[in-house]
């Protein structure tokens, strides 16, 4: 475990829910990465919502708002899941940038197609992270609750990706 990972897991609260402390720490680390990814995607969606231009402005402006509104709920749920297994959720942009596997982008000069392609790539990346992490939390950490949580979130991102893909068709 790297020094950065130790820093992520050492701030815990004693919890007796039938999952070993080290396993809860591993789950918390995965959830903290996911929380960071979701925040980066949320910021992108706000950016695109504000800056999209072109003939489909109104439709995409509303579409991006719908997606960031959904993500805001997911973000809260992920932070609460981290707390429920006995760890503190990160809450600063610095933390989110440090732990995210996604990259921030600019406004692409309002280019809707580039925005949509970027969002699709991010949703698909998150789906892949979730697919991998849901296996890990169950197989390595014996945490069925988090596995169920991640599967439901994966299904939400699959639907969001489908919606983005439909705009690109």
C-alpha positions in Angstrom: 0.0 0.0 0.0 1.4 3.4 -1.0 1.7 6.3 1.4 -1.1 8.0 -0.5 -3.4 5.0 0.0 -2.5 4.9 3.7 -3.5 8.5 4.0 -6.8 7.7 2.3 -7.7 4.9 4.7 -6.3 5.9 8.1 -9.1 8.3 8.9 -11.7 5.8 10.0 -14.3 5.3 12.6 -14.6 1.9 14.4 -17.5 0.0 12.8 -18.5 -3.6 13.5 -20.5 -4.7 10.5 -18.9 -8.1 9.8 -16.3 -6.9 7.3 -12.6 -6.9 8.4 -11.1 -3.4 8.9 -8.5 -3.9 6.2 -11.3 -5.0 3.8 -13.4 -1.9 4.7 -10.3 0.2 4.0 -9.9 -1.3 0.6 -13.6 -0.7 -0.2 -13.4 2.9 1.1 -10.4 3.6 -1.1 -12.3 2.3 -4.2 -15.3 4.4 -3.2 -13.2 7.5 -2.7 -11.8 7.1 -6.3 -15.3 6.7 -7.6 -16.5 9.7 -5.7 -13.6 11.7 -7.2 -14.4 10.4 -10.7 -18.1 11.4 -10.3 -17.1 14.9 -9.2 -14.9 15.4 -12.2 -17.7 14.3 -14.5 -20.1 16.5 -12.6 -17.9 19.6 -13.2 -17.6 18.7 -16.9 -21.3 18.5 -17.2 -21.8 21.9 -15.5 -19.1 23.3 -17.8 -20.8 21.9 -20.9 -24.2 23.0 -19.8 -23.0 26.5 -19.5 -20.9 26.6 -22.7 -22.6 24.4 -25.3 -23.5 26.3 -28.6 -25.1 25.5 -31.9 -28.4 24.5 -33.3 -29.1 22.0 -30.6 -28.2 24.3 -27.7 -31.5 24.2 -25.9 -31.8 20.4 -26.0 -28.2 19.8 -24.9 -28.4 22.5 -22.3 -31.3 20.7 -20.7 -29.7 17.3 -21.3 -26.5 18.2 -19.5 -28.5 19.6 -16.6 -30.4 16.4 -16.3 -27.2 14.4 -16.2 -25.5 16.6 -13.6 -28.6 16.6 -11.5 -28.5 12.8 -11.5 -24.8 12.7 -10.7 -25.3 15.0 -7.7 -27.5 12.4 -6.2 -24.9 9.6 -6.9 -22.2 11.7 -5.4 -24.1 12.1 -2.2 -24.9 8.4 -2.1 -21.3 7.4 -2.6 -20.1 9.7 0.2 -22.8 8.3 2.5 -21.7 4.7 1.6 -18.1 5.7 2.5 -19.4 7.0 5.9 -21.6 3.9 6.5 -18.5 1.6 6.3 -16.6 3.8 8.8 -14.5 6.2 6.8 -14.5 9.9 6.1 -15.4 11.0 2.5 -13.0 13.4 0.7 -14.6 16.8 0.2 -12.1 19.1 -1.5 -11.4 19.7 -5.2 -7.8 19.0 -4.5 -8.7 15.5 -3.2 -11.0 14.9 -6.1 -8.4 15.9 -8.7 -5.7 13.8 -6.9 -7.8 10.6 -6.8 -9.8 10.8 -10.0 -9.0 8.5 -12.9 -10.8 11.0 -15.2 -9.3 14.2 -16.6 -10.9 17.6 -16.5 -11.5 19.4 -19.8 -12.2 22.9 -21.0 -15.3 24.2 -22.8 -14.2 23.0 -26.3 -15.4 26.4 -27.6 -19.0 25.2 -27.3 -18.5 22.2 -29.7 -21.4 20.0 -28.8 -20.1 16.9 -30.6 -16.8 17.0 -28.8 -18.5 17.5 -25.5 -20.8 14.5 -26.1 -17.9 12.2 -27.2 -15.9 13.2 -24.1 -18.9 12.5 -21.9 -19.5 9.1 -23.5 -15.9 8.2 -23.0 -16.1 9.2 -19.3 -19.3 7.3 -18.7 -17.9 4.2 -20.3 -14.7 4.5 -18.2 -16.7 4.7 -15.0 -18.8 1.7 -16.1 -15.5 -0.3 -16.5 -14.3 0.9 -13.1 -17.5 -0.1 -11.5 -17.5 -3.5 -13.2 -14.0 -4.2 -11.9 -14.7 -2.7 -8.4 -17.9 -4.6 -7.8 -16.1 -7.8 -8.4 -13.3 -6.8 -6.0 -15.5 -5.7 -3.2 -17.2 -9.0 -3.1 -14.5 -11.4 -4.0 -11.7 -9.8 -2.0 -13.5 -7.9 0.7 -16.7 -9.9 1.3 -18.9 -6.7 1.0 -22.1 -7.6 -0.6 -23.8 -4.3 0.3 -21.2 -2.3 -1.6 -21.3 -4.7 -4.5 -25.0 -4.2 -4.8 -24.6 -0.5 -4.5 -21.9 -0.4 -7.3 -24.0 -2.7 -9.6 -27.0 -0.3 -9.3 -24.7 2.7 -10.0 -23.2 0.9 -13.0 -26.7 0.4 -14.4 -27.4 4.1 -14.0 -24.2 5.0 -15.9 -25.0 2.5 -18.6 -28.3 4.3 -19.1 -26.6 7.7 -19.1 -24.1 6.5 -21.6 -26.9 5.2 -23.8 -28.5 8.6 -23.7 -25.2 10.3 -24.7 -24.7 7.7 -27.5 -28.2 8.5 -28.8 -27.3 12.2 -29.2 -24.3 11.2 -31.2 -26.2 8.8 -33.6 
